[in-house]
Amino acid sequence: MEKLIDTVEAEITCSQCGRKEKHAVSWYLENTSSTCPMCGETQDLTAPEWKAKIQAYIDACQGFDG
């Protein structure tokens, strides 16, 4: 059975141009940064604000997967 963390998508918004992009929650566990395909700005996913958001998604998914 597929885990929720692999199917639920979380949105990242570029701090430079505002472009929104979605990835599976598991993608955020495998990557430390995201580069906007529109403007080239790189988001550091290890920064405290991103870590907290990503962890909230992980916790929610694990709560459902049991």
PyMOL Python script that loads the backbone (N, CA, C, O; Angstrom):
from pymol import cmd

cmd.read_pdbstr("""\
ATOM      1  N   MET A   1       0.824  -1.177   0.000  1.00  0.00           N
ATOM      2  CA  MET A   1       0.000   0.000   0.000  1.00  0.00           C
ATOM      3  C   MET A   1       0.878   1.254   0.000  1.00  0.00           C
ATOM      4  O   MET A   1       1.843   1.354   0.758  1.00  0.00           O
ATOM      5  N   GLU A   2       0.531   2.185  -0.844  1.00  0.00           N
ATOM      6  CA  GLU A   2       1.312   3.416  -0.963  1.00  0.00           C
ATOM      7  C   GLU A   2       1.101   4.300   0.268  1.00  0.00           C
ATOM      8  O   GLU A   2      -0.011   4.417   0.783  1.00  0.00           O
ATOM      9  N   LYS A   3       2.168   4.905   0.718  1.00  0.00           N
ATOM     10  CA  LYS A   3       2.091   5.773   1.887  1.00  0.00           C
ATOM     11  C   LYS A   3       1.584   7.155   1.485  1.00  0.00           C
ATOM     12  O   LYS A   3       1.843   7.635   0.382  1.00  0.00           O
ATOM     13  N   LEU A   4       0.870   7.767   2.391  1.00  0.00           N
ATOM     14  CA  LEU A   4       0.305   9.089   2.166  1.00  0.00           C
ATOM     15  C   LEU A   4       1.391  10.123   1.855  1.00  0.00           C
ATOM     16  O   LEU A   4       1.169  11.038   1.062  1.00  0.00           O
ATOM     17  N   ILE A   5       2.537   9.981   2.464  1.00  0.00           N
ATOM     18  CA  ILE A   5       3.641  10.923   2.277  1.00  0.00           C
ATOM     19  C   ILE A   5       4.114  10.965   0.817  1.00  0.00           C
ATOM     20  O   ILE A   5       4.706  11.950   0.374  1.00  0.00           O
ATOM     21  N   ASP A   6       3.843   9.886   0.081  1.00  0.00           N
ATOM     22  CA  ASP A   6       4.228   9.816  -1.327  1.00  0.00           C
ATOM     23  C   ASP A   6       3.151  10.348  -2.268  1.00  0.00           C
ATOM     24  O   ASP A   6       3.418  10.571  -3.449  1.00  0.00           O
ATOM     25  N   THR A   7       1.953  10.551  -1.766  1.00  0.00           N
ATOM     26  CA  THR A   7       0.862  11.006  -2.632  1.00  0.00           C
ATOM     27  C   THR A   7       0.371  12.417  -2.319  1.00  0.00           C
ATOM     28  O   THR A   7      -0.091  13.126  -3.212  1.00  0.00           O
ATOM     29  N   VAL A   8       0.471  12.826  -1.054  1.00  0.00           N
ATOM     30  CA  VAL A   8       0.035  14.171  -0.683  1.00  0.00           C
ATOM     31  C   VAL A   8       1.063  15.178  -1.178  1.00  0.00           C
ATOM     32  O   VAL A   8       2.266  14.988  -1.003  1.00  0.00           O
ATOM     33  N   GLU A   9       0.577  16.261  -1.803  1.00  0.00           N
ATOM     34  CA  GLU A   9       1.470  17.282  -2.317  1.00  0.00           C
ATOM     35  C   GLU A   9       1.446  18.513  -1.423  1.00  0.00           C
ATOM     36  O   GLU A   9       0.402  18.922  -0.915  1.00  0.00           O
ATOM     37  N   ALA A  10       2.627  19.087  -1.248  1.00  0.00           N
ATOM     38  CA  ALA A  10       2.767  20.337  -0.500  1.00  0.00           C
ATOM     39  C   ALA A  10       3.269  21.396  -1.479  1.00  0.00           C
ATOM     40  O   ALA A  10       4.031  21.103  -2.401  1.00  0.00           O
ATOM     41  N   GLU A  11       2.830  22.614  -1.259  1.00  0.00           N
ATOM     42  CA  GLU A  11       3.152  23.702  -2.179  1.00  0.00           C
ATOM     43  C   GLU A  11       4.314  24.533  -1.667  1.00  0.00           C
ATOM     44  O   GLU A  11       4.406  24.827  -0.475  1.00  0.00           O
ATOM     45  N   ILE A  12       5.186  24.903  -2.566  1.00  0.00           N
ATOM     46  CA  ILE A  12       6.288  25.809  -2.258  1.00  0.00           C
ATOM     47  C   ILE A  12       6.095  27.049  -3.121  1.00  0.00           C
ATOM     48  O   ILE A  12       5.771  26.949  -4.305  1.00  0.00           O
ATOM     49  N   THR A  13       6.296  28.213  -2.521  1.00  0.00           N
ATOM     50  CA  THR A  13       6.141  29.472  -3.234  1.00  0.00           C
ATOM     51  C   THR A  13       7.493  30.160  -3.311  1.00  0.00           C
ATOM     52  O   THR A  13       8.172  30.336  -2.299  1.00  0.00           O
ATOM     53  N   CYS A  14       7.872  30.542  -4.505  1.00  0.00           N
ATOM     54  CA  CYS A  14       9.150  31.225  -4.706  1.00  0.00           C
ATOM     55  C   CYS A  14       9.108  32.580  -4.003  1.00  0.00           C
ATOM     56  O   CYS A  14       8.170  33.356  -4.190  1.00  0.00           O
ATOM     57  N   SER A  15      10.119  32.857  -3.203  1.00  0.00           N
ATOM     58  CA  SER A  15      10.174  34.122  -2.471  1.00  0.00           C
ATOM     59  C   SER A  15      10.514  35.293  -3.389  1.00  0.00           C
ATOM     60  O   SER A  15      10.296  36.451  -3.033  1.00  0.00           O
ATOM     61  N   GLN A  16      11.041  34.993  -4.554  1.00  0.00           N
ATOM     62  CA  GLN A  16      11.424  36.050  -5.493  1.00  0.00           C
ATOM     63  C   GLN A  16      10.266  36.456  -6.416  1.00  0.00           C
ATOM     64  O   GLN A  16       9.930  37.637  -6.503  1.00  0.00           O
ATOM     65  N   CYS A  17       9.659  35.481  -7.102  1.00  0.00           N
ATOM     66  CA  CYS A  17       8.647  35.810  -8.112  1.00  0.00           C
ATOM     67  C   CYS A  17       7.229  35.373  -7.739  1.00  0.00           C
ATOM     68  O   CYS A  17       6.269  35.765  -8.401  1.00  0.00           O
ATOM     69  N   GLY A  18       7.090  34.558  -6.675  1.00  0.00           N
ATOM     70  CA  GLY A  18       5.777  34.133  -6.221  1.00  0.00           C
ATOM     71  C   GLY A  18       5.214  32.914  -6.943  1.00  0.00           C
ATOM     72  O   GLY A  18       4.080  32.515  -6.674  1.00  0.00           O
ATOM     73  N   ARG A  19       5.980  32.313  -7.854  1.00  0.00           N
ATOM     74  CA  ARG A  19       5.506  31.114  -8.567  1.00  0.00           C
ATOM     75  C   ARG A  19       5.287  29.983  -7.577  1.00  0.00           C
ATOM     76  O   ARG A  19       6.104  29.765  -6.683  1.00  0.00           O
ATOM     77  N   LYS A  20       4.194  29.272  -7.737  1.00  0.00           N
ATOM     78  CA  LYS A  20       3.864  28.151  -6.859  1.00  0.00           C
ATOM     79  C   LYS A  20       4.167  26.837  -7.572  1.00  0.00           C
ATOM     80  O   LYS A  20       3.907  26.680  -8.765  1.00  0.00           O
ATOM     81  N   GLU A  21       4.716  25.912  -6.821  1.00  0.00           N
ATOM     82  CA  GLU A  21       5.059  24.601  -7.353  1.00  0.00           C
ATOM     83  C   GLU A  21       4.708  23.563  -6.297  1.00  0.00           C
ATOM     84  O   GLU A  21       4.888  23.801  -5.103  1.00  0.00           O
ATOM     85  N   LYS A  22       4.210  22.420  -6.733  1.00  0.00           N
ATOM     86  CA  LYS A  22       3.834  21.354  -5.802  1.00  0.00           C
ATOM     87  C   LYS A  22       4.724  20.135  -5.989  1.00  0.00           C
ATOM     88  O   LYS A  22       5.129  19.791  -7.099  1.00  0.00           O
ATOM     89  N   HIS A  23       5.010  19.499  -4.866  1.00  0.00           N
ATOM     90  CA  HIS A  23       5.780  18.252  -4.840  1.00  0.00           C
ATOM     91  C   HIS A  23       5.166  17.350  -3.782  1.00  0.00           C
ATOM     92  O   HIS A  23       4.537  17.823  -2.836  1.00  0.00           O
ATOM     93  N   ALA A  24       5.356  16.047  -3.951  1.00  0.00           N
ATOM     94  CA  ALA A  24       4.947  15.100  -2.917  1.00  0.00           C
ATOM     95  C   ALA A  24       5.747  15.408  -1.650  1.00  0.00           C
ATOM     96  O   ALA A  24       6.900  15.832  -1.727  1.00  0.00           O
ATOM     97  N   VAL A  25       5.137  15.195  -0.495  1.00  0.00           N
ATOM     98  CA  VAL A  25       5.818  15.468   0.770  1.00  0.00           C
ATOM     99  C   VAL A  25       7.142  14.711   0.837  1.00  0.00           C
ATOM    100  O   VAL A  25       8.127  15.243   1.349  1.00  0.00           O
ATOM    101  N   SER A  26       7.182  13.492   0.334  1.00  0.00           N
ATOM    102  CA  SER A  26       8.421  12.711   0.354  1.00  0.00           C
ATOM    103  C   SER A  26       9.537  13.387  -0.438  1.00  0.00           C
ATOM    104  O   SER A  26      10.712  13.204  -0.117  1.00  0.00           O
ATOM    105  N   TRP A  27       9.195  14.162  -1.465  1.00  0.00           N
ATOM    106  CA  TRP A  27      10.196  14.883  -2.265  1.00  0.00           C
ATOM    107  C   TRP A  27      10.981  15.841  -1.376  1.00  0.00           C
ATOM    108  O   TRP A  27      12.195  15.985  -1.522  1.00  0.00           O
ATOM    109  N   TYR A  28      10.276  16.496  -0.453  1.00  0.00           N
ATOM    110  CA  TYR A  28      10.931  17.461   0.439  1.00  0.00           C
ATOM    111  C   TYR A  28      11.917  16.785   1.389  1.00  0.00           C
ATOM    112  O   TYR A  28      12.865  17.421   1.850  1.00  0.00           O
ATOM    113  N   LEU A  29      11.705  15.513   1.682  1.00  0.00           N
ATOM    114  CA  LEU A  29      12.640  14.775   2.533  1.00  0.00           C
ATOM    115  C   LEU A  29      13.920  14.421   1.785  1.00  0.00           C
ATOM    116  O   LEU A  29      14.976  14.239   2.392  1.00  0.00           O
ATOM    117  N   GLU A  30      13.816  14.326   0.479  1.00  0.00           N
ATOM    118  CA  GLU A  30      14.952  13.919  -0.350  1.00  0.00           C
ATOM    119  C   GLU A  30      15.742  15.102  -0.907  1.00  0.00           C
ATOM    120  O   GLU A  30      16.816  14.906  -1.476  1.00  0.00           O
ATOM    121  N   ASN A  31      15.234  16.319  -0.756  1.00  0.00           N
ATOM    122  CA  ASN A  31      15.877  17.500  -1.331  1.00  0.00           C
ATOM    123  C   ASN A  31      16.104  18.562  -0.261  1.00  0.00           C
ATOM    124  O   ASN A  31      15.284  18.741   0.639  1.00  0.00           O
ATOM    125  N   THR A  32      17.235  19.267  -0.377  1.00  0.00           N
ATOM    126  CA  THR A  32      17.558  20.320   0.582  1.00  0.00           C
ATOM    127  C   THR A  32      17.306  21.712   0.016  1.00  0.00           C
ATOM    128  O   THR A  32      17.377  22.707   0.738  1.00  0.00           O
ATOM    129  N   SER A  33      17.011  21.775  -1.285  1.00  0.00           N
ATOM    130  CA  SER A  33      16.718  23.065  -1.902  1.00  0.00           C
ATOM    131  C   SER A  33      15.800  22.858  -3.102  1.00  0.00           C
ATOM    132  O   SER A  33      15.643  21.751  -3.616  1.00  0.00           O
ATOM    133  N   SER A  34      15.206  23.962  -3.523  1.00  0.00           N
ATOM    134  CA  SER A  34      14.343  23.950  -4.696  1.00  0.00           C
ATOM    135  C   SER A  34      14.648  25.203  -5.508  1.00  0.00           C
ATOM    136  O   SER A  34      14.658  26.309  -4.968  1.00  0.00           O
ATOM    137  N   THR A  35      14.896  25.030  -6.795  1.00  0.00           N
ATOM    138  CA  THR A  35      15.183  26.157  -7.657  1.00  0.00           C
ATOM    139  C   THR A  35      13.965  26.451  -8.528  1.00  0.00           C
ATOM    140  O   THR A  35      13.445  25.566  -9.206  1.00  0.00           O
ATOM    141  N   CYS A  36      13.525  27.683  -8.499  1.00  0.00           N
ATOM    142  CA  CYS A  36      12.358  28.100  -9.265  1.00  0.00           C
ATOM    143  C   CYS A  36      12.666  28.023 -10.765  1.00  0.00           C
ATOM    144  O   CYS A  36      13.638  28.617 -11.231  1.00  0.00           O
ATOM    145  N   PRO A  37      11.839  27.294 -11.517  1.00  0.00           N
ATOM    146  CA  PRO A  37      12.072  27.201 -12.957  1.00  0.00           C
ATOM    147  C   PRO A  37      11.750  28.503 -13.694  1.00  0.00           C
ATOM    148  O   PRO A  37      12.127  28.674 -14.853  1.00  0.00           O
ATOM    149  N   MET A  38      11.055  29.412 -13.022  1.00  0.00           N
ATOM    150  CA  MET A  38      10.672  30.669 -13.655  1.00  0.00           C
ATOM    151  C   MET A  38      11.786  31.720 -13.554  1.00  0.00           C
ATOM    152  O   MET A  38      12.171  32.322 -14.557  1.00  0.00           O
ATOM    153  N   CYS A  39      12.301  31.936 -12.331  1.00  0.00           N
ATOM    154  CA  CYS A  39      13.275  33.020 -12.145  1.00  0.00           C
ATOM    155  C   CYS A  39      14.666  32.550 -11.706  1.00  0.00           C
ATOM    156  O   CYS A  39      15.616  33.332 -11.725  1.00  0.00           O
ATOM    157  N   GLY A  40      14.791  31.271 -11.309  1.00  0.00           N
ATOM    158  CA  GLY A  40      16.090  30.734 -10.907  1.00  0.00           C
ATOM    159  C   GLY A  40      16.426  30.909  -9.437  1.00  0.00           C
ATOM    160  O   GLY A  40      17.495  30.482  -8.999  1.00  0.00           O
ATOM    161  N   GLU A  41      15.542  31.523  -8.667  1.00  0.00           N
ATOM    162  CA  GLU A  41      15.771  31.700  -7.229  1.00  0.00           C
ATOM    163  C   GLU A  41      15.784  30.335  -6.530  1.00  0.00           C
ATOM    164  O   GLU A  41      14.955  29.473  -6.823  1.00  0.00           O
ATOM    165  N   THR A  42      16.727  30.148  -5.612  1.00  0.00           N
ATOM    166  CA  THR A  42      16.825  28.895  -4.881  1.00  0.00           C
ATOM    167  C   THR A  42      16.287  29.071  -3.473  1.00  0.00           C
ATOM    168  O   THR A  42      16.676  29.992  -2.754  1.00  0.00           O
ATOM    169  N   GLN A  43      15.380  28.169  -3.085  1.00  0.00           N
ATOM    170  CA  GLN A  43      14.825  28.146  -1.732  1.00  0.00           C
ATOM    171  C   GLN A  43      15.604  27.106  -0.926  1.00  0.00           C
ATOM    172  O   GLN A  43      15.742  25.961  -1.356  1.00  0.00           O
ATOM    173  N   ASP A  44      16.107  27.501   0.226  1.00  0.00           N
ATOM    174  CA  ASP A  44      16.818  26.593   1.123  1.00  0.00           C
ATOM    175  C   ASP A  44      15.794  25.881   1.994  1.00  0.00           C
ATOM    176  O   ASP A  44      15.243  26.470   2.924  1.00  0.00           O
ATOM    177  N   LEU A  45      15.544  24.619   1.693  1.00  0.00           N
ATOM    178  CA  LEU A  45      14.530  23.849   2.417  1.00  0.00           C
ATOM    179  C   LEU A  45      14.991  23.410   3.802  1.00  0.00           C
ATOM    180  O   LEU A  45      14.217  22.821   4.557  1.00  0.00           O
ATOM    181  N   THR A  46      16.257  23.696   4.142  1.00  0.00           N
ATOM    182  CA  THR A  46      16.752  23.380   5.481  1.00  0.00           C
ATOM    183  C   THR A  46      16.601  24.571   6.425  1.00  0.00           C
ATOM    184  O   THR A  46      16.904  24.462   7.613  1.00  0.00           O
ATOM    185  N   ALA A  47      16.136  25.705   5.904  1.00  0.00           N
ATOM    186  CA  ALA A  47      15.913  26.896   6.733  1.00  0.00           C
ATOM    187  C   ALA A  47      14.791  26.589   7.730  1.00  0.00           C
ATOM    188  O   ALA A  47      13.876  25.830   7.413  1.00  0.00           O
ATOM    189  N   PRO A  48      14.854  27.171   8.924  1.00  0.00           N
ATOM    190  CA  PRO A  48      13.871  26.861   9.979  1.00  0.00           C
ATOM    191  C   PRO A  48      12.411  26.983   9.551  1.00  0.00           C
ATOM    192  O   PRO A  48      11.594  26.134   9.907  1.00  0.00           O
ATOM    193  N   GLU A  49      12.072  28.020   8.797  1.00  0.00           N
ATOM    194  CA  GLU A  49      10.660  28.184   8.413  1.00  0.00           C
ATOM    195  C   GLU A  49      10.192  27.064   7.482  1.00  0.00           C
ATOM    196  O   GLU A  49       9.049  26.619   7.582  1.00  0.00           O
ATOM    197  N   TRP A  50      11.054  26.608   6.587  1.00  0.00           N
ATOM    198  CA  TRP A  50      10.676  25.509   5.694  1.00  0.00           C
ATOM    199  C   TRP A  50      10.661  24.189   6.434  1.00  0.00           C
ATOM    200  O   TRP A  50       9.774  23.365   6.212  1.00  0.00           O
ATOM    201  N   LYS A  51      11.628  23.975   7.309  1.00  0.00           N
ATOM    202  CA  LYS A  51      11.672  22.728   8.076  1.00  0.00           C
ATOM    203  C   LYS A  51      10.398  22.550   8.887  1.00  0.00           C
ATOM    204  O   LYS A  51       9.861  21.445   8.960  1.00  0.00           O
ATOM    205  N   ALA A  52       9.910  23.622   9.494  1.00  0.00           N
ATOM    206  CA  ALA A  52       8.694  23.546  10.306  1.00  0.00           C
ATOM    207  C   ALA A  52       7.484  23.203   9.442  1.00  0.00           C
ATOM    208  O   ALA A  52       6.661  22.377   9.836  1.00  0.00           O
ATOM    209  N   LYS A  53       7.365  23.822   8.277  1.00  0.00           N
ATOM    210  CA  LYS A  53       6.240  23.544   7.377  1.00  0.00           C
ATOM    211  C   LYS A  53       6.289  22.104   6.878  1.00  0.00           C
ATOM    212  O   LYS A  53       5.272  21.410   6.862  1.00  0.00           O
ATOM    213  N   ILE A  54       7.469  21.661   6.474  1.00  0.00           N
ATOM    214  CA  ILE A  54       7.628  20.301   5.964  1.00  0.00           C
ATOM    215  C   ILE A  54       7.313  19.288   7.070  1.00  0.00           C
ATOM    216  O   ILE A  54       6.642  18.285   6.826  1.00  0.00           O
ATOM    217  N   GLN A  55       7.801  19.554   8.281  1.00  0.00           N
ATOM    218  CA  GLN A  55       7.549  18.633   9.394  1.00  0.00           C
ATOM    219  C   GLN A  55       6.065  18.543   9.714  1.00  0.00           C
ATOM    220  O   GLN A  55       5.579  17.470  10.074  1.00  0.00           O
ATOM    221  N   ALA A  56       5.337  19.642   9.590  1.00  0.00           N
ATOM    222  CA  ALA A  56       3.893  19.623   9.843  1.00  0.00           C
ATOM    223  C   ALA A  56       3.190  18.701   8.847  1.00  0.00           C
ATOM    224  O   ALA A  56       2.289  17.954   9.228  1.00  0.00           O
ATOM    225  N   TYR A  57       3.592  18.746   7.584  1.00  0.00           N
ATOM    226  CA  TYR A  57       3.024  17.844   6.574  1.00  0.00           C
ATOM    227  C   TYR A  57       3.380  16.386   6.890  1.00  0.00           C
ATOM    228  O   TYR A  57       2.529  15.503   6.783  1.00  0.00           O
ATOM    229  N   ILE A  58       4.616  16.139   7.273  1.00  0.00           N
ATOM    230  CA  ILE A  58       5.062  14.787   7.600  1.00  0.00           C
ATOM    231  C   ILE A  58       4.246  14.234   8.772  1.00  0.00           C
ATOM    232  O   ILE A  58       3.763  13.102   8.728  1.00  0.00           O
ATOM    233  N   ASP A  59       4.101  15.041   9.809  1.00  0.00           N
ATOM    234  CA  ASP A  59       3.343  14.618  10.998  1.00  0.00           C
ATOM    235  C   ASP A  59       1.896  14.289  10.631  1.00  0.00           C
ATOM    236  O   ASP A  59       1.343  13.292  11.096  1.00  0.00           O
ATOM    237  N   ALA A  60       1.291  15.128   9.802  1.00  0.00           N
ATOM    238  CA  ALA A  60      -0.110  14.903   9.397  1.00  0.00           C
ATOM    239  C   ALA A  60      -0.233  13.602   8.598  1.00  0.00           C
ATOM    240  O   ALA A  60      -1.167  12.828   8.809  1.00  0.00           O
ATOM    241  N   CYS A  61       0.699  13.366   7.693  1.00  0.00           N
ATOM    242  CA  CYS A  61       0.646  12.145   6.882  1.00  0.00           C
ATOM    243  C   CYS A  61       0.857  10.907   7.746  1.00  0.00           C
ATOM    244  O   CYS A  61       0.165   9.904   7.570  1.00  0.00           O
ATOM    245  N   GLN A  62       1.788  10.964   8.659  1.00  0.00           N
ATOM    246  CA  GLN A  62       2.060   9.815   9.523  1.00  0.00           C
ATOM    247  C   GLN A  62       0.876   9.530  10.427  1.00  0.00           C
ATOM    248  O   GLN A  62       0.620   8.375  10.768  1.00  0.00           O
ATOM    249  N   GLY A  63       0.149  10.568  10.820  1.00  0.00           N
ATOM    250  CA  GLY A  63      -1.031  10.377  11.642  1.00  0.00           C
ATOM    251  C   GLY A  63      -2.099   9.543  10.944  1.00  0.00           C
ATOM    252  O   GLY A  63      -2.820   8.783  11.592  1.00  0.00           O
ATOM    253  N   PHE A  64      -2.200   9.682   9.639  1.00  0.00           N
ATOM    254  CA  PHE A  64      -3.181   8.921   8.871  1.00  0.00           C
ATOM    255  C   PHE A  64      -2.670   7.531   8.495  1.00  0.00           C
ATOM    256  O   PHE A  64      -3.444   6.575   8.438  1.00  0.00           O
ATOM    257  N   ASP A  65      -1.347   7.420   8.236  1.00  0.00           N
ATOM    258  CA  ASP A  65      -0.782   6.128   7.850  1.00  0.00           C
ATOM    259  C   ASP A  65      -0.739   5.162   9.033  1.00  0.00           C
ATOM    260  O   ASP A  65      -0.761   3.944   8.856  1.00  0.00           O
ATOM    261  N   GLY A  66      -0.677   5.722  10.235  1.00  0.00           N
ATOM    262  CA  GLY A  66      -0.674   4.885  11.429  1.00  0.00           C
ATOM    263  C   GLY A  66       0.646   4.294  11.627  1.00  0.00           C
ATOM    264  O   GLY A  66       0.851   3.552  12.588  1.00  0.00           O
TER     265      GLY A  66
END
""", "prot")
cmd.dss("prot")
cmd.show_as("cartoon", "prot")
cmd.util.cbc("prot")
cmd.orient("prot")
